[in-house]
Amino acid sequence: MMARPFGTQNGPAQRIERVLITGGTGSFGKTMLKGLLAEGVPQIRILSRDEEKQDALRAELRDDRVRYYIGDIRDPESVERAMAGVDSVFHAAALKQVPSCEFFPHEAVRTNVIGSENVIRAAIRAGVRSLVCLSTDKAVFPVNAMGLSKALMEKTALAAARSLGDTADTTISCVRYGNVMYSRGSAIPLFVRQIREGRPITVTEPTMTRFLMPLRDSVALVRHAFAHANQGDLFIKKAPASTIADLIEALKQLFDAPRHPVETIGWRHAEKLYETLASAEELARAEDMGAYWRIMPDTRDLNYKPFFSEGDPRTARIEDYHSHNTERLDVEGVKRLLLSLPEVQGALQDSGRPLALTA
Ligand SMILES: O=c1ccn([C@@H]2O[C@H](COP(=O)(O)OP(=O)(O)O[C@H]3O[C@H](CO)[C@@H](O)[C@H](O)[C@H]3O)[C@@H](O)[C@H]2O)c(=O)[nH]1
């Protein structure tokens, strides 16, 4: 194992008193929030733009430990207001839809890059102990504006961590995860709707692969980062992948529609055949933590000596970690994973398919 470039670990035993979740009304934010409430965290703040979503959450939870802040991470004042007195921050607010970022890249920059920098600066100023920033596999070798802006968020977080060093009050880390299964607007709920409405399933490219990660695993990854981060670390969770063809086949079998028509529509713009969670260069300075990788920060400075006389020979021996070379689930494996999702269980029950029949 490599020596750690920076010092002490957060330690899982640290008590959380006041948490801020940016983008707290999204699926990640809500799941994290409910977990923290169940653990008895005294105060959790939600910072988001949409008052209607906050109102729905308020009505659902009826818990005065949750404090609602209307604001936008693009506006430093609204971030500072929500940040005062907070000890832990989960930064989930983002523009994350590939097509909208593609057409409005400057909006992606304003939220994902400048907004994230506002969150980072405010967290440092407020003396927050731990800030975890959420990123995506699309930030590695990015080809679309969403991924590019998230890559810049990662670099902004890393630059702040580097200049803070290991003695600072604030520890900044990032996590990266792939497609969250059944997330709003994604392919799985679309395929389920197409099956249930008797419309053809639209496949872009059957051999494309994607990492498959249930929401619960993305929350566990963030918790892992929170508990173990040293200054500037980035964590990923090892995850299986499948082809889109096998994913569709698994859904057809689960929903008892073996002959449901599938129409090939071709690639959407700005997408990749496979996604990469970690590059070889990153894995050369990573610690294998079993289910997770800890990627330690590159602490080389602007003395370019390492590039010219002290290169790193390990990188050449390591492969990138991507959805073509990770554990590949077959149709049965995808079915098992799908069946563990509450959303799939609900959809099966709604369509009169008791779980016992599908297991
Ligand atoms: O009608 C469709 C739609 C999608 N796909 C394919 O299904 C896979 C998954 O698509 P989708 O669920 O839209 O995920 P991605 O395009 O990989 O991006 C998702 O995952 C990102 C996180 O990595 C989020 O930021 C995006 O909002 C979210 O759409 C891809 O291979 C698509 O080409 C199809 O075959 N048919």
The ligand as an SDF file (V2000), in Angstrom:
LIG
                    3D

 36 38  0  0  0  0  0  0  0  0999 V2000
  -34.3990    4.5040  -24.8630 O   0  0  0  0  0  0  0  0  0  0  0  0
  -33.2720    4.2070  -24.4500 C   0  0  0  0  0  0  0  0  0  0  0  0
  -32.5650    4.9800  -23.4850 C   0  0  0  0  0  0  0  0  0  0  0  0
  -31.3130    4.5690  -23.0950 C   0  0  0  0  0  0  0  0  0  0  0  0
  -30.7620    3.4360  -23.6050 N   0  0  0  0  0  0  0  0  0  0  0  0
  -29.4090    2.9890  -23.1890 C   0  0  0  0  0  0  0  0  0  0  0  0
  -29.4690    2.5820  -21.8530 O   0  0  0  0  0  0  0  0  0  0  0  0
  -28.2460    2.9060  -21.1940 C   0  0  0  0  0  0  0  0  0  0  0  0
  -28.5430    3.7180  -19.9850 C   0  0  0  0  0  0  0  0  0  0  0  0
  -29.1770    4.9380  -20.3620 O   0  0  0  0  0  0  0  0  0  0  0  0
  -29.6510    6.0220  -19.2900 P   0  0  0  0  0  0  0  0  0  0  0  0
  -30.3950    5.3430  -18.1900 O   0  0  0  0  0  0  0  0  0  0  0  0
  -30.2860    7.1810  -19.9770 O   0  0  0  0  0  0  0  0  0  0  0  0
  -28.2460    6.4070  -18.6480 O   0  0  0  0  0  0  0  0  0  0  0  0
  -27.0290    7.2290  -19.1870 P   0  0  0  0  0  0  0  0  0  0  0  0
  -27.2520    7.8690  -20.4810 O   0  0  0  0  0  0  0  0  0  0  0  0
  -25.8580    6.3260  -19.0530 O   0  0  0  0  0  0  0  0  0  0  0  0
  -26.9890    8.4150  -18.1140 O   0  0  0  0  0  0  0  0  0  0  0  0
  -27.6100    8.2440  -16.8480 C   0  0  0  0  0  0  0  0  0  0  0  0
  -26.6700    8.1600  -15.8400 O   0  0  0  0  0  0  0  0  0  0  0  0
  -26.0080    9.3650  -15.5250 C   0  0  0  0  0  0  0  0  0  0  0  0
  -25.0710    9.0760  -14.3710 C   0  0  0  0  0  0  0  0  0  0  0  0
  -23.9510    8.4050  -14.8300 O   0  0  0  0  0  0  0  0  0  0  0  0
  -26.9800   10.4480  -15.1920 C   0  0  0  0  0  0  0  0  0  0  0  0
  -26.2770   11.6000  -14.8960 O   0  0  0  0  0  0  0  0  0  0  0  0
  -27.9330   10.6320  -16.3570 C   0  0  0  0  0  0  0  0  0  0  0  0
  -28.8790   11.6280  -16.0300 O   0  0  0  0  0  0  0  0  0  0  0  0
  -28.6200    9.3350  -16.6230 C   0  0  0  0  0  0  0  0  0  0  0  0
  -29.5060    9.4440  -17.7200 O   0  0  0  0  0  0  0  0  0  0  0  0
  -27.3780    3.6190  -22.2020 C   0  0  0  0  0  0  0  0  0  0  0  0
  -26.4840    2.6880  -22.7630 O   0  0  0  0  0  0  0  0  0  0  0  0
  -28.3620    4.0820  -23.2530 C   0  0  0  0  0  0  0  0  0  0  0  0
  -27.7880    4.1600  -24.5540 O   0  0  0  0  0  0  0  0  0  0  0  0
  -31.4510    2.6500  -24.5120 C   0  0  0  0  0  0  0  0  0  0  0  0
  -30.9570    1.6150  -24.9630 O   0  0  0  0  0  0  0  0  0  0  0  0
  -32.6880    3.0670  -24.9020 N   0  0  0  0  0  0  0  0  0  0  0  0
  1  2  2  0
  2  3  1  0
  2 36  1  0
  3  4  2  0
  4  5  1  0
  5  6  1  0
  5 34  1  0
  6  7  1  0
  6 32  1  0
  7  8  1  0
  8  9  1  0
  8 30  1  0
  9 10  1  0
 10 11  1  0
 11 12  2  0
 11 13  1  0
 11 14  1  0
 14 15  1  0
 15 16  2  0
 15 17  1  0
 15 18  1  0
 18 19  1  0
 19 20  1  0
 19 28  1  0
 20 21  1  0
 21 22  1  0
 21 24  1  0
 22 23  1  0
 24 25  1  0
 24 26  1  0
 26 27  1  0
 26 28  1  0
 28 29  1  0
 30 31  1  0
 30 32  1  0
 32 33  1  0
 34 35  2  0
 34 36  1  0
M  END
$$$$
